[in-house]
Amino acid sequence: MANDTARIDKWLWASRIFKTRSIAANACKNNRVTINGVGVKPSHMIKAGDTINVKKPPITFSFKVLQCIEQRVGAKLIPQIYENVTDPKQYEILEMSRISGFVDRARGTGRPTKKERRSLDAFIEPAVFGFEDDEFDDFDTEDNI
């Protein structure tokens, strides 16, 4: 079942690190995948024992290859394929980014988030400010002119 070597893009896809092989190949082309500290092409051949670093912002995952495969396997077999050797500090960075609530959308563009929508509704809603509709009925602009 296992070969001595495998293409990096096929291995990344087969080991379920990327959803599709084309996404894995694009990650290699864009220098987001390195082996032993060197950027690689999608056709680069890997062997057991290589350490692969994959940049998925905001963190960089590190995997040690245990088995070279090019056919996708079930999720239960993943511990036999690679060992996750990602630095624990990377997971702290990931948790901090989740807590901070940073969104990859420029502020003011696109649809409002649920929080922004509630803020807008609260701003527009007169009852929030303690005004009632009856108070505005007493004040007639034509009589005051």
C-alpha positions in Angstrom: 0.0 0.0 0.0 2.8 2.5 0.9 5.5 3.6 -1.5 9.0 4.8 -0.7 8.2 8.2 -2.1 5.2 10.3 -3.1 4.4 13.7 -4.7 3.9 16.4 -2.1 0.7 17.7 -3.6 -0.8 14.2 -3.7 0.4 13.4 -0.2 -1.1 16.6 1.3 -4.4 15.8 -0.3 -4.3 12.1 0.6 -3.4 12.8 4.2 -6.4 15.2 4.5 -4.3 18.3 5.1 -6.0 20.0 2.1 -9.5 19.4 0.9 -8.5 19.1 -2.8 -5.3 18.3 -4.7 -5.5 21.5 -6.6 -5.6 23.5 -3.4 -2.6 21.6 -2.2 -0.8 22.3 -5.5 -1.6 26.0 -5.3 -0.2 26.1 -1.7 3.0 24.6 -3.0 3.2 27.1 -5.9 2.6 30.0 -3.5 5.4 28.9 -1.1 3.1 28.0 1.7 4.5 24.5 1.9 8.2 23.9 2.9 10.1 20.7 3.4 13.0 20.9 5.9 12.8 24.6 5.5 12.9 24.7 1.7 10.0 25.8 -0.5 8.9 23.0 -2.9 7.0 22.6 -6.2 3.9 20.4 -6.3 5.9 17.6 -8.1 8.5 17.4 -5.3 8.9 13.8 -4.1 8.8 13.2 -0.3 10.0 10.3 1.7 9.3 9.0 5.2 11.0 11.1 7.9 10.6 14.4 6.1 9.2 17.4 8.1 6.6 19.4 6.2 5.6 22.9 7.2 2.2 24.1 5.9 1.3 27.8 6.4 -2.4 28.2 6.9 -2.7 31.8 8.3 -2.5 32.7 11.1 -0.3 29.7 12.0 2.2 27.2 10.5 1.5 23.5 10.9 4.4 21.0 11.0 4.0 17.3 10.1 6.5 14.4 10.2 5.9 12.0 7.3 5.5 8.4 8.6 4.2 6.9 5.4 4.2 8.0 1.8 0.7 7.6 0.2 -0.9 9.0 -2.9 -4.4 7.6 -2.5 -6.8 9.2 0.0 -7.4 7.2 3.2 -10.0 7.3 5.9 -9.7 9.7 8.8 -9.1 6.9 11.2 -5.9 5.9 9.4 -4.3 9.4 9.6 -2.2 8.7 12.7 -0.3 6.0 10.6 0.4 8.5 7.8 1.9 11.5 9.7 2.7 12.8 13.1 1.6 16.3 14.0 4.7 18.1 15.4 3.3 21.6 15.4 4.8 23.9 18.0 2.3 24.5 20.9 3.0 28.2 20.5 1.3 28.1 17.1 -1.9 26.8 18.7 -1.8 29.6 21.2 -1.6 32.1 18.3 -4.6 30.3 16.7 -6.6 30.5 20.0 -5.7 34.2 20.4 -6.9 35.0 16.9 -10.2 33.2 17.6 -10.7 35.1 20.9 -9.9 38.5 19.3 -12.7 38.0 16.8 -10.6 39.2 13.9 -12.5 38.8 10.6 -10.8 38.8 7.2 -13.1 41.5 5.9 -12.3 45.1 5.7 -14.4 47.1 8.1 -17.4 48.7 6.4 -17.5 46.4 3.4 -20.0 43.7 2.7 -23.0 42.8 4.7 -23.1 43.8 8.4 -22.3 41.1 10.9 -25.0 40.0 13.4 -23.3 42.2 16.1 -23.2 45.2 13.7 -26.8 44.6 12.7 -27.9 44.6 16.4 -26.0 47.8 17.0 -27.7 49.4 14.0 -31.2 48.3 15.2 -30.4 49.6 18.7 -29.4 53.0 17.2 -32.5 53.3 15.1 -34.9 52.1 17.7 -36.2 55.1 19.6 -37.3 53.1 22.7 -33.6 52.4 23.4 -33.1 56.1 24.2 -36.1 56.4 26.4 -38.2 58.3 23.9 -41.8 57.3 23.3 -43.8 58.0 20.2 -46.4 60.0 22.3 -43.8 62.6 23.2 -43.2 63.4 19.6 -47.0 63.9 19.0 -47.1 66.7 21.5 -44.5 68.6 19.6 -46.0 69.9 16.4 -43.6 71.8 14.2 -46.3 73.9 12.5 -47.6 75.4 15.8 -44.1 76.5 16.8 -43.4 78.4 13.6 
